[in-house]
Amino acid sequence: MATTSGTANPFSILFSGSKPRQKQLELATLMLQETLGPTKNETQAKLWAQLLPSCLTGSQYAQAFHHAALTVRAWPSIPDLLEPILEAEYADDWRWLMRGIERHGTRWVDREAVYGERWRKPGAGIDEWEPGKLVEESEAAPVIPARIADALRIAGGGTVLDGLALIANHPAAHPPRFGGDQLREKFQIEREFKAAWMAVRKRELREVRLE
């Protein structure tokens, strides 16, 4: 969720300071009130500071408040403010998952080393081969982050591998094939995984508020 090119973000200064996060959120809410209209509501600012999860980064909040200041016509709700943050987080996790599948497949296995063709020295016997040059080193499959793993379990209705089996039908996860409505498959799979991911992320945010 990048700041609009060429547009300064005044909230970045606020969230890069040394004040506690809750105080930063209170001040940011007051600043947003001043941006959107003449009414200033300190009670609402204190309430937002208490309700907004402190686990999100200052950079995330700076961009979210800036986005609201530039785009909303009326006072936003808390979900309106958090939605761009969650969308950006989801996009990052989806890209990570699809890159991982590209490297390790939908079975999520280690990637073996890749070697060039074997060769024989001049005058060598027919069975005297030299090993090919190492082209690419082996790569262990990384641990799937807990949030993505939970989303895979929900989307797949069972284990992480069940979730990966669902993703295996995504057009980006397999070679091009004939037949079937791949656009519909892409839409349905992304919708199911995103719904599962959002459920997991919102649960995390609720749990943070209860700590």
C-alpha positions as a Python dict, from the first residue, in 0.01 Angstrom:
ca = {
    (1, 'M'): (0, 0, 0),
    (2, 'A'): (232, 269, -125),
    (3, 'T'): (187, 641, -71),
    (4, 'T'): (68, 824, -380),
    (5, 'S'): (374, 932, -579),
    (6, 'G'): (465, 1295, -524),
    (7, 'T'): (225, 1338, -230),
    (8, 'A'): (375, 1395, 113),
    (9, 'N'): (229, 1192, 395),
    (10, 'P'): (199, 1401, 713),
    (11, 'F'): (98, 1094, 914),
    (12, 'S'): (440, 937, 853),
    (13, 'I'): (605, 1197, 1076),
    (14, 'L'): (353, 1132, 1353),
    (15, 'F'): (395, 754, 1346),
    (16, 'S'): (776, 769, 1322),
    (17, 'G'): (802, 955, 1653),
    (18, 'S'): (875, 814, 1998),
    (19, 'K'): (526, 850, 2147),
    (20, 'P'): (347, 526, 2252),
    (21, 'R'): (142, 370, 1974),
    (22, 'Q'): (-189, 441, 2146),
    (23, 'K'): (-102, 811, 2170),
    (24, 'Q'): (6, 814, 1806),
    (25, 'L'): (-330, 666, 1707),
    (26, 'E'): (-515, 925, 1911),
    (27, 'L'): (-325, 1210, 1747),
    (28, 'A'): (-365, 1057, 1401),
    (29, 'T'): (-742, 1033, 1454),
    (30, 'L'): (-755, 1400, 1555),
    (31, 'M'): (-549, 1491, 1248),
    (32, 'L'): (-786, 1294, 1027),
    (33, 'Q'): (-1083, 1474, 1185),
    (34, 'E'): (-922, 1808, 1103),
    (35, 'T'): (-858, 1693, 747),
    (36, 'L'): (-1214, 1579, 679),
    (37, 'G'): (-1405, 1852, 852),
    (38, 'P'): (-1414, 2125, 1116),
    (39, 'T'): (-1549, 1902, 1394),
    (40, 'K'): (-1298, 1776, 1648),
    (41, 'N'): (-1400, 1485, 1872),
    (42, 'E'): (-1142, 1398, 2136),
    (43, 'T'): (-1362, 1126, 2287),
    (44, 'Q'): (-1375, 946, 1954),
    (45, 'A'): (-999, 986, 1913),
    (46, 'K'): (-935, 822, 2250),
    (47, 'L'): (-1180, 541, 2169),
    (48, 'W'): (-1017, 470, 1831),
    (49, 'A'): (-676, 463, 1999),
    (50, 'Q'): (-805, 197, 2237),
    (51, 'L'): (-978, -13, 1969),
    (52, 'L'): (-721, -10, 1689),
    (53, 'P'): (-473, -299, 1726),
    (54, 'S'): (-130, -188, 1844),
    (55, 'C'): (43, -481, 1669),
    (56, 'L'): (30, -311, 1328),
    (57, 'T'): (333, -106, 1230),
    (58, 'G'): (356, 272, 1226),
    (59, 'S'): (418, 258, 853),
    (60, 'Q'): (97, 61, 797),
    (61, 'Y'): (-105, 308, 1001),
    (62, 'A'): (57, 612, 837),
    (63, 'Q'): (-42, 485, 494),
    (64, 'A'): (-393, 382, 606),
    (65, 'F'): (-471, 722, 763),
    (66, 'H'): (-324, 899, 461),
    (67, 'H'): (-535, 685, 227),
    (68, 'A'): (-847, 774, 426),
    (69, 'A'): (-763, 1144, 423),
    (70, 'L'): (-730, 1139, 44),
    (71, 'T'): (-1022, 914, -51),
    (72, 'V'): (-1314, 916, 195),
    (73, 'R'): (-1603, 1164, 167),
    (74, 'A'): (-1746, 1099, 512),
    (75, 'W'): (-1594, 984, 839),
    (76, 'P'): (-1467, 626, 797),
    (77, 'S'): (-1537, 336, 1027),
    (78, 'I'): (-1255, 136, 1188),
    (79, 'P'): (-1299, -146, 931),
    (80, 'D'): (-1268, 115, 653),
    (81, 'L'): (-931, 217, 798),
    (82, 'L'): (-804, -137, 849),
    (83, 'E'): (-920, -277, 514),
    (84, 'P'): (-633, -131, 304),
    (85, 'I'): (-382, -265, 558),
    (86, 'L'): (-529, -615, 547),
    (87, 'E'): (-554, -609, 168),
    (88, 'A'): (-183, -521, 141),
    (89, 'E'): (-87, -792, 391),
    (90, 'Y'): (-296, -1048, 204),
    (91, 'A'): (-138, -955, -129),
    (92, 'D'): (209, -1004, 20),
    (93, 'D'): (116, -1345, 165),
    (94, 'W'): (-48, -1458, -160),
    (95, 'R'): (261, -1363, -359),
    (96, 'W'): (481, -1549, -107),
    (97, 'L'): (264, -1859, -134),
    (98, 'M'): (258, -1860, -514),
    (99, 'R'): (637, -1808, -532),
    (100, 'G'): (678, -2098, -291),
    (101, 'I'): (455, -2322, -501),
    (102, 'E'): (654, -2226, -809),
    (103, 'R'): (973, -2338, -632),
    (104, 'H'): (849, -2633, -426),
    (105, 'G'): (528, -2748, -589),
    (106, 'T'): (190, -2805, -433),
    (107, 'R'): (337, -3088, -225),
    (108, 'W'): (578, -2832, -73),
    (109, 'V'): (890, -3047, -107),
    (110, 'D'): (1260, -2960, -104),
    (111, 'R'): (1399, -2851, -439),
    (112, 'E'): (1678, -3076, -559),
    (113, 'A'): (2003, -2943, -700),
    (114, 'V'): (2017, -2899, -1077),
    (115, 'Y'): (2323, -3013, -1270),
    (116, 'G'): (2427, -2969, -1630),
    (117, 'E'): (2476, -3262, -1864),
    (118, 'R'): (2740, -3522, -1782),
    (119, 'W'): (3044, -3523, -2005),
    (120, 'R'): (3344, -3740, -2092),
    (121, 'K'): (3706, -3646, -2114),
    (122, 'P'): (3875, -3709, -2448),
    (123, 'G'): (3976, -4076, -2471),
    (124, 'A'): (3760, -4176, -2175),
    (125, 'G'): (3577, -4507, -2180),
    (126, 'I'): (3211, -4529, -2273),
    (127, 'D'): (3108, -4550, -1907),
    (128, 'E'): (3358, -4294, -1775),
    (129, 'W'): (3139, -3990, -1726),
    (130, 'E'): (3224, -3669, -1545),
    (131, 'P'): (2948, -3510, -1338),
    (132, 'G'): (2778, -3207, -1489),
    (133, 'K'): (2840, -2858, -1355),
    (134, 'L'): (2619, -2743, -1069),
    (135, 'V'): (2359, -2510, -1219),
    (136, 'E'): (2139, -2454, -915),
    (137, 'E'): (2192, -2557, -553),
    (138, 'S'): (1931, -2755, -362),
    (139, 'E'): (1680, -2554, -165),
    (140, 'A'): (1490, -2669, 141),
    (141, 'A'): (1119, -2593, 139),
    (142, 'P'): (1067, -2305, 383),
    (143, 'V'): (840, -2332, 684),
    (144, 'I'): (496, -2200, 589),
    (145, 'P'): (409, -1909, 822),
    (146, 'A'): (137, -1988, 1075),
    (147, 'R'): (-112, -1742, 926),
    (148, 'I'): (-82, -1887, 575),
    (149, 'A'): (-84, -2243, 712),
    (150, 'D'): (-406, -2177, 906),
    (151, 'A'): (-567, -2024, 597),
    (152, 'L'): (-468, -2329, 391),
    (153, 'R'): (-625, -2561, 649),
    (154, 'I'): (-951, -2366, 643),
    (155, 'A'): (-964, -2330, 264),
    (156, 'G'): (-876, -2697, 213),
    (157, 'G'): (-1106, -2824, 485),
    (158, 'G'): (-837, -3024, 661),
    (159, 'T'): (-458, -3013, 656),
    (160, 'V'): (-210, -2773, 500),
    (161, 'L'): (-162, -3026, 219),
    (162, 'D'): (-538, -3023, 161),
    (163, 'G'): (-516, -2648, 118),
    (164, 'L'): (-222, -2681, -119),
    (165, 'A'): (-422, -2938, -316),
    (166, 'L'): (-691, -2671, -360),
    (167, 'I'): (-432, -2419, -478),
    (168, 'A'): (-296, -2681, -720),
    (169, 'N'): (-601, -2616, -940),
    (170, 'H'): (-511, -2247, -974),
    (171, 'P'): (-395, -2172, -1332),
    (172, 'A'): (-71, -2020, -1198),
    (173, 'A'): (13, -2340, -1008),
    (174, 'H'): (20, -2583, -1300),
    (175, 'P'): (121, -2592, -1667),
    (176, 'P'): (-137, -2460, -1916),
    (177, 'R'): (-402, -2719, -1990),
    (178, 'F'): (-692, -2745, -2227),
    (179, 'G'): (-1053, -2759, -2122),
    (180, 'G'): (-1231, -2617, -1821),
    (181, 'D'): (-1299, -2260, -1727),
    (182, 'Q'): (-963, -2152, -1588),
    (183, 'L'): (-1076, -1797, -1522),
    (184, 'R'): (-1359, -1927, -1304),
    (185, 'E'): (-1121, -2166, -1124),
    (186, 'K'): (-880, -1880, -1059),
    (187, 'F'): (-1157, -1661, -919),
    (188, 'Q'): (-1305, -1931, -696),
    (189, 'I'): (-972, -2047, -553),
    (190, 'E'): (-852, -1696, -480),
    (191, 'R'): (-1188, -1610, -323),
    (192, 'E'): (-1184, -1917, -97),
    (193, 'F'): (-825, -1869, 15),
    (194, 'K'): (-868, -1496, 69),
    (195, 'A'): (-1181, -1551, 281),
    (196, 'A'): (-989, -1804, 491),
    (197, 'W'): (-688, -1573, 522),
    (198, 'M'): (-905, -1279, 627),
    (199, 'A'): (-1077, -1493, 892),
    (200, 'V'): (-739, -1594, 1034),
    (201, 'R'): (-600, -1239, 1029),
    (202, 'K'): (-907, -1087, 1195),
    (203, 'R'): (-894, -1356, 1462),
    (204, 'E'): (-531, -1261, 1527),
    (205, 'L'): (-626, -895, 1565),
    (206, 'R'): (-908, -982, 1807),
    (207, 'E'): (-673, -1194, 2015),
    (208, 'V'): (-422, -908, 2034),
    (209, 'R'): (-695, -681, 2171),
    (210, 'L'): (-775, -937, 2444),
    (211, 'E'): (-415, -967, 2567),
}
